Amino acid sequence: MRRQRPRSLSVYKRPYMLATGNASKQEKRPPSGSAFERGRRKRSTTYTSRTKLRKPESPTDESGTAEPGSWASLVKSRPGSVALWLKYAESEAQKRGPEAGREVLEQALQSRDLYRQEALWRALATKYQTCYEAALKKIRQAIQLLPRSASLWELYTELRYFPSEVLVRCPLDECSDADDRTQVPLFVHFEQEWLTALQETHASLEEKEHVYLIWAATLRRLQNTQASPCSRAENLETAARDISEKTIDAVARASSGETIAHAVLLRGARCLRSARLWKYFLESAATLSGNDDLALLEEAMCSVPPLRNDSWFCDVLRARRERWALERDTRTLASHVERFPTDPEAWLMFAEHYRSVYADETQAEAILLTFLQYGFSQAPGNSVARFIATLLDQSWSRTRSLARVRAFQESALACASDRAARDAIFRESLRFERYKAVCLERCRELFRRWLAEAPHLASVWASWAQLEREVAKVPANAVLVLQVAVDLFHEAFELHPSGDAMCRQRQMLQILALWRSLIDSRLAECSDPQQQQDALRSAYRVLLNRYSNSLAVVCSYAALEAFTGEGGLDSALEFLRQRRLEEHWPPEDQLRLTEFVAALRRTHAAVSRRIRARLWQDIRDPSD
C-alpha cells in the first residue's frame, strides 16, 4: 500500500503573515493533538471542514499556554530578540491597553540578558506610562542599573526639562504641569547626579566630556523653547549663578543662553583638563573680548599640553598671535614670551612685532638668536621644524644672503641636542638648499653629516639617492649611495639580530625598500633591454643568496621568471615548488604562497591571451 505523503504544517502562520496574506485563501486549522499521537490518518480524511485560522486575540489560550502563531509563542522561541518584545508589547497595548504593553516590557526586563537593552527601557518609560511621575520613576530605575548609559541619561534629561516632547501617552496638560513642577537646576542634574555617577563607576574622559556637551546643548534648547520670556530669563539666570564660580565674569554676567553654554564648555574644559572641550569652547567663544581671549588661550596651553600638537589649535593660535603682534604693546608680548619660553611660535610673534611696529630688523634677529641659545634645546620636534622653516624663509626673503641663512642653520644645529629636533633641522635645511638655493654640493654635505649621526634612517639614504638620480642626473652616484646603504643594513640585520619579530620584520621591509631603489637606479643606467635583464638577474641573485627565507623575495623573483621568455611560467612554478620544500615557512606564509601561485597563473593566462589577440590582429591587418 502506498504511503501517504505527510501533510504540510504551513497553516501555522505568524500574525504578520496572516495580516498581509490573501483574504480569499482558505487557511485551515492544524490537526488536533490526538491525530498526531496516532501518527497516521486515513486517506479519505480532509481538512476542508476545518474553520479558518484566526489571528490570536491574546498571547495565551484559556489554559494559560501560548497559542501557536501568537506573539507570545514567537517571543518564547526567540527570547533574546528585542524587536520581537517591542512588537509584542505594541500589539498587546493596541488590544488591551497600555497596561498590557507595560507588563510585557517589565517581563522582558526581568531577564538577565535583556535588562541592559536601552531600547526596552526607552519604550517602557515613554510609550506605556500614563503619568509623568511613573515615567520619571522608570527612567531612574534604568539609570541605577545602567549608570554609564549616555542615551538613558539623555532621555532622563529630556523627561526632566522637555517632557512634552518625549512622552507619548501622557496628556499635554499633565506634561506642562510637570514642566512647571520640575525645579531641578541644571547644575544639580548634570554635575551632582550624572557626572558623580560616572566618577563612581570610573568612566572614561570621553564619557565625562559628553556630559558637558549635552549640558550646553540643553541650555541652547532652553533658550529656543516656546516657554514665556520671563521663565526663560529666570532659567538662564539660574544657570548663570550655578556656573559663575569657575567662569570669567564676562560670561557669568551674560544673559543669553548661547554665552552661558560657552561658560559650560569652559567649566568642563577646566574641570576635566580636556583638549576636546577647550577646542569646542575656543571655536564658539566669539563674544569674548581680546584680553580674555589671550588669557584663555594661555590657560589652554598651560592646562592641556597635547593641545599644542592639534593642527586646528596651532592655526588659530598663529592667526591670533599675528593679530596680537600688530595690536598689542611690547610689554604684553614680552610677558607672553616669558610665560612660554620653549614655544617657537611665541618667539616668532615677538620678532614679527619688532619688524612690523618698530622696523627693527637687528632686534628681531637678536630675539630669534636668544631663543636659539636658551629655549631651542627644550622645544618639541614638530615645533622646531615649523620654526626653522619660517626662520629660513623669512631670512632669505628679506636679505637674499646665503651666508646669513647658513649661519642660522649652523646655530640651530649647535643648539639642538634632541634627535627629533636635529632631524627636523636637517630636513628643513635640505629643503631650503634644494628648492630655494639649488646648491647640490651643500645638499650632499648635509646628507653626509646627517647620515654620520643617524645611519639607521633608511629614508635619508633613499632621499639622497633620489637627489642624485633626479636632480643631479647621475644614476651612478645613486647606485653607490644605495649599495653602501644595503650593505650597512644587511650587516646590522645579520650581526645584531633583534629578538622581536615585529622589529625584524620592520628591518626587512626597510632593506627591501632600499633594494627596490637600488634596482631602479641600476635600470636607469642600462641602455638596452638585455642589459636591464642582466642587471635584474644579478640583483636577484644577491637577494636570494642573502634572504632565501624571505617570501617577498621568492615571490618577486618567481614573477620575474614567469614573464621572461617561453616556458617561464613552468620554470617559475618549479622554482616555487623547490623553495616550498627547502624552506620551513609558517602556515600563514604557506597560505600566502598558495594564493600567489593562483594569482600568478591567472595573470599569466590573461597576458598570454592579450599577446595572442594582438598577434592575430597584426596578422589579419592588411596594412602590415
N, C-alpha and C positions, 0 to 999 in steps of 0.2 A: 504494500500500500504506500502510495506517495505521501511523503511527509509534508505537512502544511508549512508554508513559509511564515516565520514569526511576524506578528503584527508590529507596525511602526509605532513608536511611542512619541511621535511628533505632536500629539494632541496636548502634551504638557507645554503649553505656550506661556511665555513670560508676559507680565502685564503690559509692557510697552509693545510687545508683538501683537497682542490682541487689539490694542488701541489703534494700531496702524495697519492691521490686516484687512482683507476683503470682507465686507459685512455680509455679502451674499453667500460666502463659502460656509458650509455647514461644518462647524467644529464639533467633534464628538468627545464625550467624556471618556476618560480611561476606564478600562475594565475594573471590576471590583476586585477586592483582595482575595476573595475565595477562588476566583477564576485563576489568578496567578499561583495560588497554592496548589491547585490541581495540576497545573503545568500544561495541559492541553485543552483545547476546545473543539467542539465538533465543527465540521466543515460548513454546516448549514447555519451556524451562528453568525449573525451580522451585528453591526453597530448602528444601523440606520434608525433604530427606535430609540437610541440614546438622545438625551437632550443636549443642547448646546452648552459648551464650557464657558462659563461667565467669569468676568474679572472678579477676584475675591474682594468682598466688602470689608474684610478685616484680616489682620495678619494671622489669626488663629481661628480654627473652627470651634464648634460648640464644646468639644472635648478638651480644648486648650492646646492642641498641636497645630503646627503651621501647615496651611494648605499648600499643595503643590502649585507652583506658579505665582505665589504671592511674594510680596517684598520681604516678608519675614523669612520665607524659605531661601530666597536669594541671599539675604544677609547671613543666614545661618550657614550657607555653603561657602560664602566668602566673608568671614567676619572682619578681615583686616582692610576692606575696601571702604575708604572714606566717602567716595562718591555714592556708593550704594546706601550707606547710612543717611546721607543728606537727602537722597531721593526718597528713601523710606520715610524719613521724618516729614518731608513736604507732602507726601501722599497721605499720611495719617493726619496732618494738620488740615488738609483740604476736606477730609471726610468727617473727622470727629472734633476738629478744633485745635487751637494752638497748644492746649494742654497735652494732647496726644503726641504731637511732634516734640514737645519738650521732654516727655517721658522717654521717647525713643532715643533722643540725643543723650540724655542722662544715663540711659542704659549703655550706650556706646562708650561714654567716657568712663564708665566703671571698669573697662577693660584695661589691662596692663599695657597693651600695645597701642591703644588709641587715645589715652589721656594726654599725650603730648601733641596731638594734632590740633593746630591752631584754627583750622577751618571749622572744626566741630564747636570749639568754644565761641568763635565769632558768630556762627549761626545760632547757637543757643542763647547768646546774650542779646542779639539784635533782632531776631525774627520771631522768637517764640516766647517773649516776655510781654506781659500786659501792663506792666508799670515800670517806671523809671528806677525805683529803688531795687527791684528784683534784678534788672539788667546790670545795675552797678554792682550788686552783690555777686552775681555770677562772674563778672569780669575780675573782681577782686579775688575770688576763689581761683580763677585761672592763673592770675599773676602769682599767687602764693605757690602754686605748683610749678610754674614756669617763670621764674623771676628774671631770666635773661632773654625772654622773647620780646624783641623790639616791636613786632606787629601787634602783640597783645597790649603793650604799653601805649602804643599809638591809638589803639581802639579805646583804651581807658581814658586817654586824653580827650578824644572826640566825644565820648559819653559825658565827660565832666563839663566840657565847655561848649560843645556843639551837639547836644543830644537830639535835636530835631532833624539833623542831617544824617543820623546814624540809625535810629530806631525805626522799625518798620511798622509794628503793630501798636506802638504806644500812641495815644491820642496827642494831637498837636498842642492842645491847651495844657495837658499834663507836662509835655516837654518844655513848654515855655515857663510853666511854674517851676520845673526842675532847674531851668536855666537861671531863674531868679534866686532859687534857694542855694545854688552852688556858689559859695563864697570862699572856696579854697584858693589861696593865692598861687600864682604860677610858680613862685619860688619854692613853696612848700611841695607842690606836686612834682616838680622836676628834680630839685636837688635833694630835698629831705626824704622823698619817697623813692623815685626812680633811680637816681644816682646812688643813694645809700644801698638800695637792693643790689645794684651792680657791684659796688665795692665789697659787699659782704660775700658775694659769690665769685670774687676775684676775676671780674670781667676784663676784657682787653681794652686797649686805648681806643680802638675804633668804635666799640660799643658805647663808651663814655662820651666820645665826640658826637655820636648820633643824638644823645640826649640834648645837647645844647643846640644842635641844628634843628631839631623838632621844636625846641623852646622858641627859637627865633621865628620859625615858620608859624607857630601858633600865635605869636604876637602880631605878625602881619595879617593873619586871618581875623584876629580880633579887631584890628584897625579897619578892615574891609567888611565887617559883618553888618547886618541890617539893624543892629540894635540902635537905641536912641543915642544922640551925640553926648548927652550928659553921662549915661552909664559907660559909654566907650571911653570918655575922658577920665572917668573915675578908675576904670580898669588900667588904663595906661599910666595914670599917676601912681597907682598901687604897684604896678610892675617897676616903675622907676624907683620908688622907695625901696623895693626889695633888692635891687641890684646896684644901688648907688654907693654902697660901701666900698666896692672894689673897682669902680669905674671912674673915669675922669669926670670933672664937674660939668664940662660942656655937654657930655652925653647924658648924665644923670638929670640935668635940668631940662632936657628936651621934652617936648610934649607930643611928638609924633611917634607912632608905633614902629616905623622903619628905623629911626635913630635908636630907640630902645632895643630893637632887635640887634643892631650893631653892638650895643653895650653888652648884650647877652653873649655874642660871639667873643667879645673881648674878655669877658669874665671867664668863659670856658678856656680860652687860649692861655690865660694867666694861671688858672687853677690846675689845668692838665698839662701845661707846658707843651701844647700841641702845635706842631707846624701847620697842620691842615686847617685848624681854626684861625691861626694867625693869618694864613693866606686868604681865607674867606673874609675875615674882617678887613684886611687891607684892601681887598678888591671892592668892597662895598662901602668903605668909610670915606665917601666923597664929601660929606658935610663937615668934616673936621677941619680945624684951622691949621695953618702952616706949622706953628710951634708944636702943637700936639702931634702933627704928622711926623716931625723929626724925632720927638721923644718916643713915639710908639714904634717907629722903625728901629731905633736904637735898642729899645726894650726887646723887640722881637729877635734881633740879632744876638743879644746877650742871653736871653732865656732859652732859645732853641738854636744851638749852633748848626745842626743839619740844615736849617732853613737857608743858610748861605749858599748851599750847593743847588738849591732849587732854581731852575732856569728862569721861571716867571719872576721870582723874588729878585734875582740879580738884575733882570731887565728893569723892573720897577725902581729898584734902588739906584741903578745907574742913571735912569732918566731924572729922578728927583734930586740926585746929587748934582747933576749938571745944572738943574734949575737953582739949587742952593748956591752953587758957585757963582751964579750971576746976581743973586738977590741978597744973600746973607753977608754979614760983615766978617772980617778976618778972625775976630776973636771967637765967634761961634764955630767957625770951621776948624780953627786950631783945637778947640776943646773936643770937637768930634773926632779929630785925628788922634788926639791923646787918649780918648776913650777906646779906640780900636787901632792900636799901633801896628798890628800884624795884618791889617786889611789893605791890600794894594789899591783897591778902588777908592778908599778914602784919601790916600796919598795922591793919587792921580787927580781927584777932585780938587784937592788943595793946590796942587801945581797949576791946574787949569784956571783956578780962581786968580792966581797971581798973573797969569798970562793975559786973561781977558779983562781984568779990572785995572791992574797996575801996569800991564805991558812990560813986565819984568821977567825976561827970559832967564837971566842969570839966577835969580832967586828960585824960579821954578825948577831949574836943573839942580840947584842945591837941595831943594826939598826931596827930589827923587833920589839923589845920591845919599841923603840921610836915611831914607828908607832902605836902600840897598845895603847900607852898613849895619843898621841896627834891627830892622824888622823883617828883612827879606829871608833870613835863615829860618824863621819860625812860621812863614806863610805856607798854606797848603799848596799842593802841586798845581791844581786847576787854576787857582788864583794867580800863581806865578806865571803860568802860560799866558793868561789874559794881560797881565801887567807887562811882560816882556814884549808881547806883540804890539800892544798900544805904545809902549815906550819907543820901540824901534821905528814904528811907522810915523809917529809924531816927530821924532828927531830927524828922520830922513826927509819928511815933507817940509820941514822948516829950514834945515841947514844944508841939505844935499851934500853932506860931508860923510864919507865912508869912514874916515878916521874916528869921528865922534861916535858913530853908530857902533863900530867895533870896540871902542873903548867902553861903551855901555855893556856890550856882550862880555868882555873880559871882567868887568867889575861884578856883573851878576854871577859869573862862574866862580869868581873868587869868594863871593859872599855865601853862596848856596852850598849846603852840605848834605841835604836830603837827596836821596836817589831820584825820587819823583820830580823834585824841583830842578835838578840838573838835567834830567831827560827833557823836561819842558823847555829849558833854556836852549839846549842843543837843537831841539826840534824847531823852535821859532827862529833861531839864528840861521838854520839851514833854509827855512822857508824864505827869509829875507834875502839871503845871498843867492838863492836860485831864481827867485821871481822878480826881485827888485834890483839888486846889484848885478846879477847874472855873472858871477865870478866862480868858475868851476874849480879853480885851484883852492880858493878859500873853502868851498864845499868839501873837497877831498880832505883838506886839513881838519875840518870839523868832524868829518866821519872817522878819520884816524883817531882823533882824541876821544871821541865818543866810544868807539869800539875798544879802545885801550882800557877804558874804565868799565865798560859793560859788554864783554864779548858774548854774553849769553842771549843777547837780544837778536833773534833771527830777523825781525822786521827791519832792523837797521842795516844788516847785511843785504837784504833784498832791496832796500831803498837805494843803497849805494850802487848796486848792480844796475838798477833801473836808470839811475842818473847816467852811468857810463854808456848804457845801451841806447837810451832815447835822446838824451841831451847832448852828450859828448860824441855820439855816433861812433863809439869804439867798442864793438862787441867783445874783442879780445880782453880788454880790461875787465869787463863784466864777468867773463869766464874765469879769469884769475881770482877775482874777489870771491865768487861763489865757490870755486874749488877750495880755497882756503877755509871758507865757512863750513862746507860739508865735511871736510877732514877734521876740523876742530870739533864740530858737533858729534861726529862719529866717535872720536876719541873719548869725549866726555860720556857718551852713551855706553861705550864698552868698558872703560876703565872705572867709571864711577856710577854704577847702576843704582837706580832708585828702587827701594822696596815697595813703593806704592805703585799699583797697577795703573791708576789714572795718570800719575806723573810720567811713567814710562810711555804711556800712550800719547800724552801731550808732546813729549820729546820726539817721538816717532813722527808725529804729524808735522812738527817743525822741520825735521830732516827731509821729509818727503816734499814739503813746500820749497825748500831750498834746492832740492834736486830738480823739481819742475822748472824753477827759474834757470838753473844751470843748463838743462836740456834746451830750453827756449833760446838761451844765448848761444849755445853751440849750433843750433839750427840756423840762427841768423848769420853765422859765419859761412855756412855752406852755400855753394852756388848752383849745384845741380841735385836732382833727386837721389842719385846714387850716394853722394856724399852725406846727404841727410839720413839715408837709410843706414849707412855705416856708423854715423855718429850716434844714432838711436841704439843700435845693437851694442856698441861699445859702452854706452851709459848703462844699459840694462844688464850687461854682463857684470859690471861692477856692483850694481844694485843687488842682483841675485846672489852674488858672492858674499856680500855683507849682510843682507837681510833676507835670507832664504825662507825664514818662517813668517814673513810679513804677507798677509793675504792680499793687501793692496798692491804690493809689488808684483806678486804672482799673477793676479788678475789683469793688471795693466800690461804685463808682457804677453799674456795669452791673447789679449785683444789686439795687440800689435801683430802678433804672429798669425792671427786668424785672417787678417785682411792684407796679407803680404803674399802675392803670387797665388798659383794654383795649388790646391791641396792645403792651403793654410789653415782651414778650419780643422782638418783631421790632425795636423801636427799640433795645433793649439790644444785640442781635446786630449791628445796623448800626453802632452806636457802637464796638463792639469791632473790627469789620472796618476801620473808618476808622483807628482807633488802631494797628492792626497795620500798616497801610500807611504811616502817618506816622512812627511810632517805629521805630528800629532796635534792637530788643531782641536780646540774645544767644540762642543756640539753647535754652539751658535755660529761659529765660523764655518763649520761644515754645512750648515743650512744656507749661509750666505753664498758659499761656493756653489751649491746646487742651484740656487736662484740665478747666480751669474751665468752658469753654463746654459740654463734655459734661455735667458735673455740674449746670450751670445748667439745661440742657434737661430732665434727669431730675427735678430738684427742681420746676421749674415744671409739668411734666406731673403729678407727684404732687399738688401743691397744687390744680391745676385739677380733678383727679378728686375730691378731697375736697370742694371747693366745689360741684361739680355734684351729688355724692351728698347733701350737706346740703340743697341747694335742692330736689332731688327728694323727699327725706324731708319737708321742710316743705310741699310741695305735696300730698302724699298724706296728711298728718296731718289728720284731720277736726277736731281740737280748735282748729286755727287757722282 
